[in-house]
Amino acid sequence: MKTLTMVFSVVLMFACLALVQSSTSQAGMISTQEVVAAQQAEVDRDKVREFLNRASVQEKMQALGVQATFAEDRVDALTVQEVTLLAQRIDALPAGGALSTTDIMIILLIAILIAIAV
C-alpha cells in the first residue's frame, strides 16, 4: 500500500509539472524600426491635433459647422497612413501659416469621411 501511494504521488507530481511547463509565456524582441514607427505615428498625430487647435482652423471649423471635439475624436480614429499624410500636408503649408481653403477642406473632408466610416 505504501508503494502504491508513492507511485501515485510521483505520477501526480509529474502531471503537475507538465501542466506548469505548458503554460509558460514567451516574450519576443521588437525591432527598433517598429518602435520608431510607433513614435513617429504619435508625433504625426500630435502635429494634426496642434493644427486643429489653431485659432484660424477653429474659426473655419465653426463656420462649416464642425465641432472641435468631433474633429479631435476623428484624429484619434485615423489610421497611421492617414495621420502621416495629414502631417505631411501640414508640413508643406507656407511658413506664414496661411491656409488655403483647399487645405482646410481636404483635412475636414478626411475627418468627416473617417467619421462616416466608423
C-alpha positions as CSV (number, residue, x, y, z in Angstrom):
1,M,0.0,0.0,0.0
2,K,2.8,2.4,0.8
3,T,4.4,1.7,-2.6
4,L,1.1,2.4,-4.4
5,T,0.8,5.8,-2.6
6,M,4.4,6.6,-3.5
7,V,3.9,5.7,-7.2
8,F,0.6,7.7,-7.3
9,S,2.4,10.8,-5.7
10,V,5.2,10.6,-8.3
11,V,2.8,10.4,-11.2
12,L,0.7,13.3,-9.8
13,M,3.9,15.4,-9.3
14,F,4.9,14.8,-13.0
15,A,1.4,15.6,-14.2
16,C,1.5,18.9,-12.3
17,L,4.9,19.8,-13.7
18,A,3.8,19.0,-17.2
19,L,0.9,21.5,-16.8
20,V,3.1,24.2,-15.4
21,Q,5.6,24.0,-18.3
22,S,2.9,24.1,-21.0
23,S,1.5,27.4,-19.6
24,T,4.7,29.4,-19.7
25,S,4.7,32.6,-21.8
26,Q,7.3,33.7,-24.3
27,A,8.5,37.1,-25.0
28,G,9.7,38.3,-28.3
29,M,12.0,41.1,-29.4
30,I,10.6,44.1,-31.2
31,S,12.8,45.9,-33.7
32,T,14.0,49.4,-33.4
33,Q,12.1,50.2,-36.6
34,E,8.8,49.2,-35.0
35,V,9.4,51.4,-32.0
36,V,10.5,54.4,-34.2
37,A,7.4,53.9,-36.5
38,A,5.1,53.9,-33.4
39,Q,6.7,57.0,-32.0
40,Q,6.6,58.8,-35.4
41,A,2.9,58.0,-35.7
42,E,2.3,59.6,-32.4
43,V,4.3,62.6,-33.3
44,D,2.3,63.0,-36.5
45,R,-1.0,62.6,-34.6
46,D,0.1,65.3,-32.2
47,K,1.0,67.6,-35.1
48,V,-2.5,67.2,-36.5
49,R,-4.0,67.9,-33.1
50,E,-2.0,71.1,-32.8
51,F,-3.1,72.1,-36.2
52,L,-6.7,71.6,-35.3
53,N,-6.2,73.8,-32.2
54,R,-5.1,76.8,-34.2
55,A,-7.4,79.7,-34.0
56,S,-7.8,80.1,-37.8
57,V,-8.7,76.4,-38.1
58,Q,-11.1,76.6,-35.2
59,E,-12.9,79.5,-36.8
60,K,-13.1,77.7,-40.1
61,M,-14.5,74.6,-38.5
62,Q,-17.1,76.6,-36.7
63,A,-18.1,78.3,-39.9
64,L,-18.5,74.9,-41.5
65,G,-20.5,73.6,-38.5
66,V,-17.9,71.1,-37.3
67,Q,-17.4,70.7,-33.6
68,A,-13.8,70.8,-32.3
69,T,-14.3,67.8,-30.1
70,F,-15.7,65.8,-33.0
71,A,-12.7,66.6,-35.1
72,E,-10.3,65.6,-32.2
73,D,-12.1,62.3,-31.9
74,R,-11.7,61.7,-35.6
75,V,-8.0,62.4,-35.4
76,D,-7.8,59.6,-32.8
77,A,-9.6,57.3,-35.2
78,L,-7.3,57.9,-38.2
79,T,-5.0,55.2,-39.4
80,V,-1.2,55.6,-39.3
81,Q,-1.2,56.2,-43.1
82,E,-3.9,58.9,-42.9
83,V,-2.2,60.7,-40.0
84,T,1.1,60.6,-41.8
85,L,-0.5,62.1,-45.0
86,L,-2.1,64.9,-43.0
87,A,1.1,65.7,-41.1
88,Q,3.0,65.9,-44.4
89,R,0.3,68.3,-45.8
90,I,0.7,70.4,-42.7
91,D,4.5,70.5,-43.1
92,A,4.0,71.6,-46.7
93,L,2.0,74.6,-45.7
94,P,3.5,78.0,-46.1
95,A,5.7,79.2,-43.2
96,G,3.4,82.2,-42.5
97,G,0.6,79.8,-41.6
98,A,-1.6,81.0,-44.5
99,L,-4.0,78.1,-45.1
100,S,-5.8,77.9,-48.4
101,T,-9.5,76.9,-48.3
102,T,-8.5,73.8,-50.2
103,D,-6.1,72.7,-47.5
104,I,-8.7,73.1,-44.8
105,M,-11.4,71.4,-46.9
106,I,-9.1,68.4,-47.5
107,I,-8.4,68.0,-43.8
108,L,-12.0,68.4,-42.8
109,L,-13.2,66.0,-45.6
110,I,-10.8,63.3,-44.4
111,A,-12.0,63.8,-40.8
112,I,-15.7,63.6,-41.9
113,L,-15.1,60.5,-44.1
114,I,-13.4,58.8,-41.2
115,A,-16.4,59.7,-39.0
116,I,-18.8,58.2,-41.6
117,A,-16.7,55.0,-41.9
118,V,-16.7,54.5,-38.2
